[in-house]
Every structure is written in structure tokens, then in C-alpha cells.
């Protein structure tokens, strides 16, 4: 990867008085010709969460395409300051994290993530932050996708 982003790269990093939520990119396939032929580069993601005395650190089952769809939704809902942006794995339903925007100026982050399709391990969580915490997340996602586009040679993330 370029000097702009170093792996692991915290894509979402929220620290509130009620808990912490971090989504990191921990590995990228570097845009090999094989991966680009299959539809684009791939990455591995990790979640670290700490809410009300409970902490977890595990692999997150999403794709770059899932994250890109979330990024597009997040930008729109942040501009509107209402509605929900959802980060989820569309194929296996292993991850479903909702960023809900409220007219009060708060953003509620809630949902679940599983450690794997067959493990049965799942964490559900909920935390709230001020909506001003979301703009740095959008900027972080924008930087990530700009760098990924350089690696794969085009700005399209369907998978």
C-alpha cells in the first residue's frame, strides 16, 4: 500500500464515554492481476469493541463492496442528519451494524457481528455518539477508497 495509509488502518474509530468501536483493515491483497480480474482487490477487516465493560477483538466478515455501499449510505444520511446507514455482509448475514441518525444530533451505532459462518459466536452491541464524530469516519473512508482505486486501477467496488 502507499505511504498515505499504513496497515492496519482504522477505517472507523469512535471513542465515546459509553464505549469504543474500531473497524480496521488488517490486510489488502495489493491489487494482484488475478484479484482485479475477479472484480477488484480484497481485504480483511477486524472489529475492536468495548461497551460497558465488555471487550471483543475479532475478524469482521465484510467485503470492500459492503464497506463501499455503507460509505455511500453514510455520506447521504450524514448530510440529511436522519435515517440509517447499514454496514452488512450481504451474502452470509454475519455482520449488520447500523448507524442511525436522529434529529437530536445523536448517532446510535448498534447491531451485531459474527466471528464466522459456522462458529456460532456473535456479539451484539449498542453505543451512541454525537453526529460530529461521523465526519472523521467519512474522511477516513474517502481516503481508503481513493487508495484502493489507485491499487486496482479504477474506482468501482462492487464486491
C-alpha positions as CSV (number, residue, x, y, z in Angstrom):
1,X,0.0,0.0,0.0
2,X,1.1,3.6,-0.4
3,X,2.7,5.8,2.3
4,X,-0.7,7.5,2.8
5,X,-2.3,4.6,4.6
6,X,-0.5,2.0,6.7
7,X,-2.0,-1.4,7.6
8,X,-3.7,-1.9,9.9
9,X,-5.7,1.1,9.0
10,X,-8.6,2.2,11.3
11,X,-11.5,2.9,8.9
12,X,-14.0,3.7,11.7
13,X,-12.7,4.8,15.0
14,X,-15.2,6.0,17.6
15,X,-14.4,6.7,21.3
16,X,-17.3,7.8,23.4
17,X,-18.0,7.9,27.1
18,X,-20.3,4.9,26.6
19,X,-17.8,2.7,24.7
20,X,-15.4,2.3,21.8
21,X,-15.8,0.9,18.3
22,X,-13.0,0.4,15.8
23,X,-13.2,-1.2,12.4
24,X,-9.8,-1.8,10.8
25,X,-8.4,-3.0,7.5
26,X,-5.8,-5.5,8.6
27,X,-4.8,-6.9,5.1
28,X,-5.2,-6.0,1.5
29,X,-4.3,-8.2,-1.5
30,X,-2.4,-5.4,-3.1
31,X,-4.4,-5.4,-6.3
32,X,-2.9,-8.5,-8.0
33,X,-4.0,-9.1,-11.6
34,X,-5.9,-12.1,-10.5
35,X,-8.0,-10.3,-7.9
36,X,-8.7,-7.4,-10.3
37,X,-10.0,-9.9,-12.9
38,X,-12.3,-11.4,-10.3
39,X,-13.9,-8.0,-9.6
40,X,-11.4,-6.0,-7.6
41,X,-9.0,-6.1,-4.7
42,X,-10.0,-7.8,-1.4
43,X,-9.3,-7.0,2.2
44,X,-9.6,-8.5,5.7
45,X,-11.3,-6.5,8.4
46,X,-11.2,-6.5,12.2
47,X,-13.5,-5.1,14.9
48,X,-12.5,-4.0,18.3
49,X,-15.3,-3.0,20.5
50,X,-15.6,-2.1,24.2
51,X,-19.1,-1.3,25.6
52,X,-20.0,-1.2,29.3
53,X,-17.1,-3.3,30.5
54,X,-17.2,-5.9,27.7
55,X,-14.4,-6.0,25.2
56,X,-14.0,-8.0,22.0
57,X,-11.5,-8.1,19.2
58,X,-12.3,-10.3,16.2
59,X,-12.3,-10.7,12.4
60,X,-15.2,-8.9,10.7
61,X,-16.9,-10.7,7.9
62,X,-17.5,-8.0,5.2
63,X,-16.1,-7.2,1.8
64,X,-14.7,-4.0,0.3
65,X,-18.0,-3.8,-1.7
66,X,-20.0,-4.0,1.6
67,X,-17.9,-1.2,3.1
68,X,-18.3,0.9,-0.1
69,X,-22.1,0.6,0.0
70,X,-22.0,1.7,3.6
71,X,-19.8,4.6,2.8
72,X,-22.2,5.9,0.2
73,X,-25.2,5.5,2.6
74,X,-23.2,7.1,5.4
75,X,-22.5,10.2,3.4
76,X,-26.1,10.6,2.4
77,X,-27.5,10.1,5.9
78,X,-24.9,12.4,7.4
79,X,-26.0,15.2,5.0
80,X,-29.6,14.6,5.8
81,X,-28.9,14.1,9.6
82,X,-31.6,11.4,9.6
83,X,-32.1,7.8,8.6
84,X,-29.8,4.8,8.8
85,X,-26.6,3.7,7.1
86,X,-26.1,-0.1,7.4
87,X,-22.8,-2.0,7.2
88,X,-23.6,-5.6,6.4
89,X,-22.4,-8.7,4.7
90,X,-25.0,-9.3,2.1
91,X,-24.1,-13.0,1.4
92,X,-24.0,-14.6,4.8
93,X,-25.7,-12.1,7.2
94,X,-22.7,-12.3,9.5
95,X,-22.4,-8.5,10.1
96,X,-25.2,-6.0,10.5
97,X,-24.1,-2.7,12.0
98,X,-26.5,0.3,11.8
99,X,-25.5,3.9,12.2
100,X,-28.9,5.6,13.0
101,X,-29.0,9.4,12.7
102,X,-31.5,11.4,14.9
103,X,-32.7,14.9,14.7
104,X,-31.4,15.4,18.2
105,X,-27.8,15.4,16.9
106,X,-27.0,11.9,18.1
107,X,-25.9,8.9,16.2
108,X,-26.8,5.4,17.5
109,X,-24.4,2.6,16.4
110,X,-25.9,-0.8,17.0
111,X,-26.0,-4.2,15.6
112,X,-24.1,-7.5,15.6
113,X,-21.1,-9.2,14.1
114,X,-20.3,-12.9,14.0
115,X,-16.8,-14.4,14.1
116,X,-17.6,-16.8,11.3
117,X,-20.3,-18.6,9.4
118,X,-20.1,-21.8,11.4
119,X,-18.7,-20.7,14.8
120,X,-22.0,-19.6,16.4
121,X,-20.1,-16.7,18.1
122,X,-21.8,-13.4,17.9
123,X,-21.6,-10.1,19.6
124,X,-24.4,-7.6,19.8
125,X,-23.8,-4.0,20.9
126,X,-25.1,-0.5,21.1
127,X,-23.4,2.8,21.7
128,X,-24.3,6.5,21.0
129,X,-22.2,9.4,19.9
130,X,-22.6,13.0,18.8
131,X,-23.1,13.3,15.0
132,X,-19.9,15.4,14.8
133,X,-18.0,12.1,15.3
134,X,-19.1,10.9,11.9
135,X,-17.3,13.4,9.7
136,X,-13.9,12.0,10.5
137,X,-15.2,8.5,9.7
138,X,-16.4,9.7,6.3
139,X,-13.0,11.3,5.6
140,X,-11.2,8.1,6.6
141,X,-13.4,6.0,4.3
142,X,-12.8,8.5,1.4
143,X,-9.1,8.2,1.9
144,X,-9.3,4.4,2.0
145,X,-11.3,4.2,-1.3
146,X,-9.0,6.7,-3.1
147,X,-6.0,4.5,-2.2
148,X,-7.8,1.3,-3.1
149,X,-8.8,2.8,-6.5
150,X,-5.1,3.5,-7.1
151,X,-4.2,-0.1,-6.4
152,X,-6.8,-1.7,-8.6
153,X,-6.7,1.0,-11.3
154,X,-10.3,2.0,-11.2
155,X,-12.9,3.4,-8.7
156,X,-15.5,0.7,-8.6
157,X,-16.1,-1.6,-5.6
158,X,-19.0,-3.9,-6.3
159,X,-17.9,-6.9,-4.1
